[in-house]
């Protein structure tokens, strides 16, 4: 199946190889996923950045791969990535990447982690790709061109009622935000189909876009967690907002992602603070 036509606000930039940004992002994601598959079960040396937050040799190797590829294709573009950081900017082209989202899972041999990369301009997502290396599944989107799982069109779940929903969320690293999430789970329990806590925000958003999860909530996010996922969910027909219901962006720390009807019901029933 051919890639969809692009009707983005900003035409896709073309790299030095002649490939556009979507093709470059998918090629980088494929190479990164292959490296992660080879090293799964062999993460190398790990360093602790904080409680529950680690970085492995493989994180750094994948990030180096990304930076090298982007410098070769788009040397004038800015790059923001988790391990070597960078600068968030609202003008010009900005690539945002997490070499392994779910590093704790990866480092412990738990097969729930992903590679994720997004391209933004003018505060808007233009391209997003998230790959689950263990399954080989790739979820990608381009602004105005739809979302896809591999070459199959992706759509958010059709579940419209909370009591039938598979609800997923993560705890993050902030103790207060994590405690609030656990309290949310307590309020949810018995009123939803089931609850999942996965340890990878980027994969959580990809799962919403692919219709695997019905609602995903997080309160402790960074730009690299969101850069691809916001676009994936929107292009799959879903809604991604901050905790107050405003459209989510790279600076959002809290997000709610779901199909429109389910998202509306969640907010109408009190949302993050007052679910009933």
C-alpha positions as CSV (number, residue, x, y, z in Angstrom):
1,X,0.0,0.0,0.0
2,X,1.4,3.4,-0.9
3,X,1.9,6.1,1.8
4,X,-1.0,8.5,2.1
5,X,-1.0,11.9,0.5
6,X,0.0,14.6,2.9
7,X,-2.2,17.6,3.5
8,X,-0.2,19.1,6.4
9,X,-0.1,22.8,7.3
10,X,3.6,22.6,6.6
11,X,4.8,20.6,3.6
12,X,7.2,17.9,4.6
13,X,10.8,18.8,4.3
14,X,13.0,16.7,2.1
15,X,16.3,15.5,3.3
16,X,19.7,15.4,1.6
17,X,19.0,11.8,0.4
18,X,15.9,13.0,-1.4
19,X,13.6,11.3,1.1
20,X,10.9,13.3,2.8
21,X,10.7,13.6,6.6
22,X,8.1,10.8,6.9
23,X,10.3,8.3,5.0
24,X,13.4,9.4,7.1
25,X,11.5,9.0,10.4
26,X,10.2,5.5,9.4
27,X,13.7,4.4,8.3
28,X,15.2,5.6,11.6
29,X,12.5,3.9,13.5
30,X,13.2,0.6,11.7
31,X,16.9,0.8,12.3
32,X,16.4,1.7,16.0
33,X,13.9,-1.2,16.5
34,X,16.3,-3.7,15.0
35,X,19.0,-2.5,17.4
36,X,16.6,-2.8,20.4
37,X,15.5,-6.3,19.3
38,X,19.2,-7.4,19.2
39,X,19.9,-5.9,22.6
40,X,16.7,-6.9,24.4
41,X,17.9,-9.1,27.3
42,X,21.4,-7.5,27.1
43,X,20.9,-3.9,28.1
44,X,24.5,-3.3,29.1
45,X,25.5,-1.0,32.0
46,X,22.6,1.0,33.5
47,X,22.8,4.2,35.4
48,X,20.1,5.6,37.7
49,X,18.9,9.1,37.0
50,X,16.4,9.0,39.9
51,X,14.0,6.7,41.6
52,X,12.8,4.1,39.1
53,X,14.4,6.1,36.2
54,X,17.4,4.5,34.5
55,X,19.4,4.9,31.3
56,X,21.2,2.0,29.7
57,X,24.0,1.7,27.1
58,X,21.4,0.9,24.6
59,X,19.5,4.1,25.2
60,X,22.6,6.0,24.3
61,X,23.4,3.9,21.3
62,X,20.0,4.4,19.8
63,X,20.1,8.1,20.5
64,X,23.4,8.4,18.8
65,X,22.0,6.6,15.8
66,X,19.1,9.1,15.6
67,X,21.3,12.1,15.9
68,X,23.7,10.9,13.2
69,X,20.8,10.2,10.8
70,X,19.1,13.5,11.4
71,X,22.4,15.5,11.1
72,X,23.0,13.7,7.7
73,X,19.5,14.4,6.4
74,X,18.4,17.7,8.1
75,X,21.4,19.4,9.6
76,X,19.5,22.7,10.0
77,X,16.7,21.1,12.1
78,X,16.7,21.2,15.9
79,X,16.7,17.9,17.9
80,X,15.3,17.3,21.4
81,X,15.9,13.8,22.9
82,X,15.6,12.4,26.4
83,X,19.2,11.4,27.1
84,X,21.1,14.3,25.6
85,X,18.2,16.8,25.8
86,X,18.3,19.9,23.6
87,X,16.0,22.8,23.3
88,X,12.2,22.9,22.9
89,X,11.3,25.6,20.3
90,X,8.1,26.9,18.9
91,X,9.5,28.0,15.5
92,X,11.3,26.0,12.8
93,X,11.5,22.3,12.5
94,X,12.0,20.3,15.7
95,X,12.6,16.6,16.0
96,X,11.7,15.0,19.4
97,X,12.8,11.5,20.2
98,X,12.9,9.0,23.0
99,X,15.3,6.2,22.2
100,X,13.6,3.8,24.6
101,X,10.4,4.8,26.3
102,X,9.9,2.2,29.0
103,X,13.7,1.8,29.8
104,X,12.9,0.2,33.2
105,X,10.9,-2.5,31.4
106,X,13.7,-2.9,28.8
107,X,16.4,-3.2,31.4
108,X,14.5,-5.9,33.3
109,X,13.6,-8.0,30.3
110,X,9.9,-6.9,30.2
111,X,8.8,-6.7,26.6
112,X,6.8,-3.5,26.9
113,X,8.8,-0.6,25.6
114,X,9.2,1.4,22.3
115,X,11.1,3.7,20.2
116,X,9.3,7.0,19.3
117,X,10.1,10.0,17.2
118,X,8.1,13.0,16.1
119,X,8.6,16.1,14.0
120,X,7.0,19.4,15.0
121,X,6.7,22.9,13.5
122,X,5.0,26.0,14.8
123,X,3.8,24.1,17.9
124,X,2.0,21.5,15.8
125,X,2.9,17.8,15.2
126,X,3.7,17.0,11.6
127,X,5.1,13.4,11.6
128,X,5.0,10.7,14.3
129,X,6.3,7.2,14.4
130,X,6.3,4.7,17.4
131,X,7.6,1.2,17.1
132,X,7.2,-1.8,19.4
133,X,10.4,-3.7,18.7
134,X,9.4,-7.0,20.3
135,X,6.2,-7.4,18.2
136,X,7.5,-5.5,15.2
137,X,4.4,-3.3,15.2
138,X,4.9,0.3,13.8
139,X,2.3,3.0,14.4
140,X,2.8,6.1,12.3
141,X,1.0,9.2,11.1
142,X,1.4,12.4,9.1
143,X,-0.6,15.5,9.7
144,X,-3.6,15.4,7.4
145,X,-2.8,12.0,6.0
146,X,-4.2,9.6,8.7
147,X,-2.6,7.1,11.1
148,X,-1.5,3.6,10.3
149,X,-0.4,0.4,11.9
150,X,2.2,-0.8,9.4
151,X,0.3,-0.2,6.1
152,X,-3.2,-0.7,7.6
153,X,-5.3,2.3,8.6
154,X,-5.5,2.9,12.3
155,X,-8.6,4.0,14.2
156,X,-9.3,4.6,17.8
157,X,-11.6,2.3,19.7
158,X,-15.4,2.6,19.1
159,X,-16.1,2.0,22.8
160,X,-18.1,5.1,23.9
161,X,-19.0,4.2,27.5
162,X,-16.7,4.2,30.5
163,X,-18.2,1.0,31.9
164,X,-17.0,-0.9,28.8
165,X,-13.6,0.8,28.6
166,X,-10.1,-0.7,28.9
167,X,-8.4,2.2,30.8
168,X,-4.6,2.5,30.9
169,X,-2.3,4.9,32.7
170,X,1.2,5.2,34.1
171,X,2.6,6.5,37.3
172,X,5.7,8.4,36.2
173,X,8.4,9.4,38.6
174,X,6.8,12.2,40.6
175,X,5.5,10.7,43.9
176,X,2.5,13.1,44.1
177,X,1.5,12.5,40.5
178,X,1.8,8.7,41.0
179,X,-0.3,8.8,44.1
180,X,-3.0,10.8,42.3
181,X,-3.0,8.1,39.6
182,X,-3.4,5.4,42.1
183,X,-6.3,7.3,43.6
184,X,-7.8,7.6,40.1
185,X,-7.5,3.8,39.7
186,X,-9.3,3.3,43.0
187,X,-12.2,5.5,41.8
188,X,-12.2,3.8,38.4
189,X,-12.2,0.2,39.8
190,X,-15.6,-1.4,39.4
191,X,-16.8,1.2,36.9
192,X,-14.7,0.2,33.9
193,X,-14.0,-3.0,32.0
194,X,-10.4,-3.2,33.3
195,X,-7.3,-1.2,34.1
196,X,-3.7,-1.5,32.8
197,X,-0.5,0.2,34.0
198,X,2.2,-0.3,31.4
199,X,5.3,1.7,32.0
200,X,5.5,3.4,28.6
201,X,3.6,6.5,27.9
202,X,4.5,6.7,24.2
203,X,3.4,3.1,23.7
204,X,0.2,3.9,25.6
205,X,-0.7,6.6,23.1
206,X,0.2,4.3,20.2
207,X,-2.1,1.7,21.7
208,X,-5.0,4.2,21.9
209,X,-4.4,5.1,18.2
210,X,-4.4,1.5,17.2
211,X,-7.7,0.8,19.2
212,X,-6.1,-1.5,21.7
213,X,-6.8,0.7,24.7
214,X,-9.9,2.9,25.0
215,X,-8.6,5.6,27.4
216,X,-5.1,6.6,28.5
217,X,-4.3,9.0,31.3
218,X,-0.9,10.3,32.5
219,X,0.1,13.2,34.8
220,X,3.9,13.3,34.6
221,X,5.1,13.6,31.1
222,X,8.0,15.1,29.1
223,X,8.0,16.3,25.4
224,X,9.6,13.1,24.1
225,X,6.8,11.0,25.7
226,X,4.2,13.0,23.6
227,X,5.8,14.1,20.4
228,X,4.6,11.2,18.2
229,X,1.6,10.0,20.2
230,X,-0.4,13.3,20.1
231,X,-0.4,13.0,16.3
232,X,-1.0,9.3,16.2
233,X,-4.2,9.6,18.3
234,X,-5.5,12.7,16.5
235,X,-5.0,11.2,13.0
236,X,-6.6,8.0,14.2
237,X,-9.8,9.9,15.0
238,X,-9.1,10.5,18.7
239,X,-8.7,13.4,21.1
240,X,-5.7,14.2,23.2
241,X,-6.0,17.0,25.8
242,X,-4.3,18.2,28.9
243,X,-6.0,17.7,32.3
244,X,-8.3,20.7,31.8
245,X,-9.5,19.6,28.4
246,X,-7.3,22.0,26.2
247,X,-5.5,20.5,23.2
248,X,-2.3,18.8,24.4
249,X,1.1,20.1,23.2
250,X,4.8,19.4,23.9
251,X,4.7,21.3,27.2
252,X,1.7,19.3,28.6
253,X,2.5,17.3,31.7
254,X,-0.9,15.7,32.0
255,X,-2.8,14.1,29.1
256,X,-6.1,12.4,28.5
257,X,-6.4,10.4,25.2
258,X,-9.4,8.6,23.9
259,X,-12.1,8.5,21.2
260,X,-14.2,11.7,21.3
261,X,-17.3,10.3,23.0
262,X,-15.3,8.5,25.7
263,X,-13.1,11.5,26.3
264,X,-16.2,13.7,26.7
265,X,-17.8,11.2,29.1
266,X,-14.6,11.1,31.2
267,X,-14.5,14.9,31.5
268,X,-18.3,15.1,32.2
269,X,-18.0,12.6,35.1
270,X,-15.3,14.7,36.8
271,X,-12.1,13.8,34.8
272,X,-8.9,13.4,36.7
273,X,-10.0,14.9,40.0
274,X,-13.6,13.9,40.5
275,X,-14.4,10.7,38.5
276,X,-17.6,9.2,39.7
